[in-house]
Each structure stands twice: as structure tokens, then as C-alpha cells.
Amino acid sequence: MGISISNISKSYKNVKALQDISFDVKPNELFGLIGPDGAGKTTLFRILTTLLFPDEGTATVAGFNVVGDYKEIRKNVGYMPGKFSLYQDLTVEENLNFFATIFGTTIDENYDLIKDIYVQIEPFKDRRAGKLSGGMKQKLALSCALIHKPKVLFLDEPTTGVDPVSRKEFWEMLKRLQQKGITILVSTPYMDEAALCDRVALIQDGKILEIDTPEAIVKHYPKPIYNVRANNMYQLIISLKDYEFNHSVYPFGEFVHYTDSRTDFNPKELRHYLETKNLSDIEIQETEATIEDTFMELAK
């Protein structure tokens, strides 16, 4: 069972949170909604999980309409919001039992689905949820979202504020869940996580910029892109932005990603220009574009 979204719009007072959003998520697909804070990701998730009504448009989840069939949708989806929302005064085991009871099931009944996650938190089953580490809270929240064996799983920025090791483990868990036939829609502000999805939608200011596989989106980048580095990175950024032929200039790790507005760009000319700005140890190397580069280009 997948997701179908057609011309969804939503406003808060004078702010358009979503503007004519349309896309489909295929059954058993791991689909990423990629964008910064305030892009509209959480608003869309709340509509798809029947917590909000859209102002315009229609959407179905697992074959059910988000307005008329909200009871059926709530039985068939799991939702992990961006903010940890379990009962912090209850223990790990008490939280799991509580959510299992709400859905008329038990931990044992669907243990096969959560066992890879639960074995990691079982040593802390008597610890109150509020006393868990960030990574353990994340795993408990995912277990509670899965306890009733949903057909579709919504994860709203599940790895925000989580250490790199826990982030890696979390995505490995998602891949295993996908193999068990669950359709997954995950949102994230981390562009590097986009490469882990089957397809992604880039979203900014409530609008979809592009939808495709991560590989195809990167191939759409329109210009050669260069890693540039020098002895003074702050002065390098200023100088590149002042360069009359610059098309884009973005800090990227230990480098600056630079594209030129000309089709006959010569790196030697750029090097000479930077030397006139009293920069030294200059490196200019062509590199491959990333999802982040593509997003920045589309959002201009």
C-alpha cells in the first residue's frame, strides 16, 4: 500500500505552508522528503497522518482518504514525530505495552517486526523513557510506531540531534523494515541521507523542487563544480562572491563549492584572481555535485 498526494495546499494565517503538492509513494518504497526547517515537511506529515485537514487537494494513504477514512488510516500507519513524544515517566517496557494495548495487540504478537530494534533497548526496559539517551529514545519511538504492524510508516526527522553512529544504525533498520513490506516516508534536513532513499522529493517553502532517484537528481546539476581551498577560507568565500563570473559559491566542509557562469571557464584565471586577493595555498579541483549542491541550485 502506497501514498498518493494530489494538489495539497495548507496555510496558517498568511503563511503558505504547502503549495500545490503532488507526488506518489510506491508500495514498499523508501521515500525521502528532503528540505530545511520550515520547508513544510511536518505539515505534510500531519495531513497524511490525519492530524490536520488540507485546505485544498486530496491524499490517500494505504488506499484510504485522509479526510473521510481517518479511522482506517490511523489503524494502518505508524507515525514517529520529530519531537520525542512518548511518556517520559513510563519505563521502556511500559511505553511499549501501552501502545500495543491501544492498538489491540501485544509485544509478543508482533515481536518479529521489532526484534532487531528491541534487542538493543531491552537491557534498559525498566528505565524511564525520559532518562534514555537520544539514540535509545529514537529506537523506543520507532518500536512504538511499529508495534501494531503498520502498512505505512511516517518518520518526521527521526535522526535530528542523534549521533552519527545511531544515525547509521537507524537507516540500516529502515532498510530491514522495507524488506518486510512496509512503505516508508521519511523526512530529513540532512542532505547526505537522501542518497539512502529509493527516491526523494526536494522541498523548499512549501513547494516541491524536484522528485527523482538520488542518482538522477545529481545528474541534473547543470554545470561543472569545483572544490576550492586556500589559506584563508573566510577571505576565499568573500573573494569568490565578488568575482564577476561566479554563478554559485557555497561552503562545503573543508572546501568551497564554486561554479562559473561561463561555458569556457579556465581554473588558471580564477587562481590568478585569487592571488591578487593575497590568498595562497590555492587548490582548485573539479568534483562531483551532491544532492546538497542540486538543492541549493534549485532553491536559488
C-alpha positions as CSV (number, residue, x, y, z in Angstrom):
1,M,0.0,0.0,0.0
2,G,1.4,3.4,-1.0
3,I,0.6,7.1,-0.8
4,S,-0.9,9.4,-3.4
5,I,-0.9,13.2,-2.9
6,S,-2.7,15.5,-5.4
7,N,-2.6,19.3,-5.3
8,I,-2.3,19.6,-1.5
9,S,-2.2,23.1,-0.1
10,K,-2.2,24.4,3.5
11,S,-1.9,27.9,5.0
12,Y,-1.6,29.2,8.5
13,K,-3.0,32.7,8.6
14,N,-0.9,34.5,5.9
15,V,1.8,31.8,5.6
16,K,1.5,29.2,2.9
17,A,3.0,26.1,4.5
18,L,2.2,23.8,1.4
19,Q,1.6,25.0,-2.1
20,D,0.1,22.6,-4.6
21,I,2.0,19.5,-3.5
22,S,1.6,16.3,-5.7
23,F,3.5,13.1,-5.7
24,D,3.1,9.3,-5.2
25,V,5.0,6.9,-3.0
26,K,5.0,3.4,-4.4
27,P,4.2,0.4,-2.2
28,N,7.2,-0.9,-0.3
29,E,9.3,2.2,-1.3
30,L,11.7,4.1,1.0
31,F,10.9,7.7,0.0
32,G,12.6,10.7,1.4
33,L,11.2,14.2,1.8
34,I,14.3,16.4,1.9
35,G,14.4,20.1,3.0
36,P,15.4,22.6,5.7
37,D,13.4,23.6,8.7
38,G,10.3,25.4,7.7
39,A,10.0,23.8,4.3
40,G,6.7,22.2,5.0
41,K,7.7,18.6,5.8
42,T,5.9,18.3,9.2
43,T,2.7,20.0,7.9
44,L,2.5,17.4,5.1
45,F,3.2,14.6,7.6
46,R,0.4,15.8,9.8
47,I,-2.0,15.9,6.9
48,L,-1.1,12.4,5.8
49,T,-1.5,11.0,9.4
50,T,-4.9,12.8,9.7
51,L,-3.8,15.3,12.4
52,L,-4.6,18.2,10.0
53,F,-7.0,18.8,7.2
54,P,-5.7,20.2,3.9
55,D,-7.1,23.5,2.7
56,E,-7.1,22.1,-0.9
57,G,-6.4,18.9,-2.7
58,T,-6.7,15.2,-1.8
59,A,-4.5,12.4,-0.5
60,T,-4.8,8.7,0.1
61,V,-2.7,6.6,2.4
62,A,-2.8,2.8,2.1
63,G,-5.8,3.3,-0.2
64,F,-7.8,5.4,2.4
65,N,-8.7,9.1,2.0
66,V,-7.1,11.3,4.7
67,V,-10.3,13.2,5.3
68,G,-13.1,10.6,5.1
69,D,-11.2,7.5,6.2
70,Y,-9.1,8.8,9.1
71,K,-10.0,5.9,11.4
72,E,-8.8,3.4,8.9
73,I,-5.6,5.3,8.3
74,R,-4.8,5.5,12.0
75,K,-5.1,1.7,12.2
76,N,-2.7,1.2,9.2
77,V,0.1,3.7,9.7
78,G,2.9,4.3,12.2
79,Y,4.0,7.8,13.0
80,M,7.2,8.9,14.6
81,P,7.1,12.7,15.1
82,G,10.2,14.8,15.1
83,K,10.0,15.6,18.8
84,F,10.2,12.7,21.3
85,S,6.5,12.3,22.3
86,L,6.4,9.1,24.4
87,Y,5.5,9.1,28.1
88,Q,8.8,10.0,29.8
89,D,7.7,8.9,33.2
90,L,6.9,5.4,32.0
91,T,9.6,2.8,31.5
92,V,10.6,1.4,28.1
93,E,8.5,-1.7,28.6
94,E,5.5,0.3,30.0
95,N,5.5,2.5,26.9
96,L,5.6,-0.5,24.5
97,N,2.8,-2.2,26.4
98,F,0.7,0.9,26.5
99,F,0.9,1.5,22.7
100,A,0.4,-2.2,22.0
101,T,-2.8,-2.1,24.1
102,I,-4.1,0.9,22.3
103,F,-3.9,-1.0,19.0
104,G,-5.3,-4.2,20.5
105,T,-2.2,-6.2,20.2
106,T,0.8,-7.3,22.3
107,I,4.6,-7.0,22.1
108,D,4.8,-10.8,21.6
109,E,2.3,-10.8,18.7
110,N,4.4,-8.5,16.5
111,Y,7.8,-9.2,18.1
112,D,9.3,-10.4,14.8
113,L,8.8,-6.9,13.4
114,I,10.6,-5.0,16.2
115,K,13.0,-7.7,17.5
116,D,16.1,-6.2,15.7
117,I,15.4,-2.9,17.4
118,Y,14.1,-4.2,20.7
119,V,17.2,-6.3,21.5
120,Q,19.1,-3.0,21.6
121,I,16.8,-1.4,24.2
122,E,15.8,-4.5,26.1
123,P,18.7,-4.1,28.6
124,F,17.0,-0.7,29.6
125,K,13.4,-2.0,29.7
126,D,13.0,-0.9,33.3
127,R,14.5,2.6,32.7
128,R,12.1,5.5,32.4
129,A,11.9,6.8,28.8
130,G,12.9,10.3,29.8
131,K,16.3,9.0,31.1
132,L,17.3,7.3,27.8
133,S,20.0,8.7,25.5
134,G,19.0,10.3,22.3
135,G,19.7,7.2,20.2
136,M,17.8,4.9,22.6
137,K,14.8,7.3,22.7
138,Q,14.8,7.1,18.9
139,K,14.7,3.3,18.9
140,L,12.0,3.2,21.5
141,A,9.9,5.6,19.5
142,L,10.4,3.5,16.3
143,S,9.4,0.4,18.2
144,C,6.2,2.0,19.5
145,A,5.4,3.2,15.9
146,L,5.8,-0.4,14.7
147,I,4.1,-2.3,17.5
148,H,0.8,-2.7,15.5
149,K,2.5,-3.8,12.3
150,P,1.6,-0.8,10.1
151,K,1.4,-0.9,6.3
152,V,2.9,2.7,6.0
153,L,5.5,4.3,8.3
154,F,5.9,8.0,8.7
155,L,9.2,9.3,10.2
156,D,9.5,13.0,10.7
157,E,13.2,14.0,11.0
158,P,14.0,10.9,13.0
159,T,17.7,11.4,13.2
160,T,17.9,15.1,14.1
161,G,20.2,15.6,17.0
162,V,21.3,12.0,17.0
163,D,25.0,10.9,17.0
164,P,26.5,9.6,13.7
165,V,26.7,6.0,14.8
166,S,23.0,5.9,15.9
167,R,22.0,7.6,12.6
168,K,23.8,4.9,10.6
169,E,22.2,2.2,12.7
170,F,18.8,3.8,12.2
171,W,19.0,3.8,8.4
172,E,20.1,0.2,8.5
173,M,17.0,-0.6,10.5
174,L,14.8,1.2,7.9
175,K,16.3,-0.9,5.1
176,R,15.4,-4.1,7.0
177,L,11.9,-2.8,7.7
178,Q,11.5,-2.1,4.0
179,Q,12.4,-5.7,3.2
180,K,9.4,-6.7,5.4
181,G,7.0,-5.0,3.1
182,I,6.5,-1.6,4.9
183,T,6.2,1.6,2.8
184,I,8.3,4.3,4.4
185,L,8.1,8.0,4.1
186,V,10.9,9.8,6.0
187,S,11.7,13.5,6.2
188,T,15.2,14.9,7.0
189,P,17.1,18.1,6.7
190,Y,20.3,16.1,6.2
191,M,21.2,16.0,2.5
192,D,23.6,13.1,2.9
193,E,20.7,10.9,4.0
194,A,18.9,11.5,0.7
195,A,21.3,9.0,-1.0
196,L,19.9,6.3,1.2
197,C,16.4,6.6,-0.2
198,D,14.9,4.9,-3.3
199,R,13.5,8.3,-4.4
200,V,13.4,11.7,-2.9
201,A,11.4,14.9,-3.1
202,L,13.3,18.2,-2.6
203,I,11.0,20.7,-0.8
204,Q,11.5,24.4,0.0
205,D,9.0,27.0,1.1
206,G,6.1,24.5,0.8
207,K,6.9,23.7,-2.9
208,I,8.4,20.6,-4.5
209,L,11.5,21.5,-6.4
210,E,12.2,18.1,-7.9
211,I,11.4,14.4,-7.5
212,D,13.6,11.6,-8.7
213,T,16.1,9.0,-7.6
214,P,19.2,10.5,-5.8
215,E,21.4,9.5,-8.7
216,A,19.2,11.2,-11.3
217,I,18.8,14.4,-9.3
218,V,22.6,14.7,-9.0
219,K,23.0,14.1,-12.8
220,H,20.7,17.1,-13.4
221,Y,23.2,19.5,-11.9
222,P,23.7,21.9,-14.8
223,K,27.4,23.0,-14.5
224,P,30.9,21.7,-13.7
225,I,31.5,22.2,-10.0
226,Y,34.9,22.8,-8.3
227,N,36.4,22.3,-4.9
228,V,38.3,25.4,-4.0
229,R,40.5,25.9,-0.9
230,A,43.1,28.5,0.2
231,N,45.0,29.6,3.3
232,N,42.2,31.9,4.5
233,M,38.8,30.3,3.9
234,Y,36.7,33.3,5.1
235,Q,38.6,35.6,2.7
236,L,38.3,33.0,0.0
237,I,34.5,33.0,0.2
238,I,34.3,36.8,0.1
239,S,36.7,36.9,-2.9
240,L,34.7,34.2,-4.8
241,K,31.4,36.0,-4.2
242,D,33.0,39.2,-5.5
243,Y,34.3,37.5,-8.6
244,E,32.4,38.8,-11.6
245,F,32.0,35.4,-13.2
246,N,30.7,33.4,-10.2
247,H,27.5,31.5,-10.6
248,S,27.4,30.0,-7.1
249,V,29.6,29.9,-4.0
250,Y,28.8,27.7,-1.1
251,P,30.9,26.5,1.9
252,F,31.2,22.7,1.8
253,G,33.2,21.0,4.5
254,E,36.9,21.9,4.2
255,F,36.3,23.4,0.7
256,V,34.1,25.9,-1.1
257,H,32.0,24.7,-3.9
258,Y,32.2,27.0,-6.9
259,T,30.5,27.2,-10.3
260,D,31.3,29.6,-13.0
261,S,28.8,31.5,-15.2
262,R,30.9,30.9,-18.3
263,T,31.0,27.9,-20.5
264,D,34.7,28.3,-21.2
265,F,35.9,28.5,-17.6
266,N,39.6,28.3,-17.0
267,P,40.7,27.5,-13.5
268,K,44.1,29.3,-14.1
269,E,42.2,32.6,-14.4
270,L,40.4,32.0,-11.1
271,R,43.7,31.1,-9.5
272,H,45.3,34.4,-10.7
273,Y,42.3,36.4,-9.5
274,L,42.5,34.8,-6.0
275,E,46.3,35.5,-5.9
276,T,45.6,39.2,-6.4
277,K,43.4,39.0,-3.3
278,N,46.5,37.9,-1.3
279,L,45.4,34.3,-1.0
280,S,47.9,31.5,-1.1
281,D,48.0,27.6,-1.0
282,I,45.2,27.7,-3.5
283,E,43.6,24.4,-4.7
284,I,41.1,24.2,-7.5
285,Q,39.8,20.8,-8.5
286,E,36.7,19.7,-10.3
287,T,34.4,17.5,-8.3
288,E,31.1,15.7,-8.5
289,A,27.9,17.5,-7.5
290,T,25.9,16.3,-4.5
291,I,22.2,16.4,-3.5
292,E,23.0,19.5,-1.4
293,D,24.5,21.2,-4.5
294,T,21.5,20.4,-6.5
295,F,19.1,21.6,-3.8
296,M,21.0,24.9,-3.5
297,E,20.8,25.4,-7.2
298,L,17.1,24.6,-7.5
299,A,16.3,26.8,-4.4
300,K,18.1,29.9,-5.9
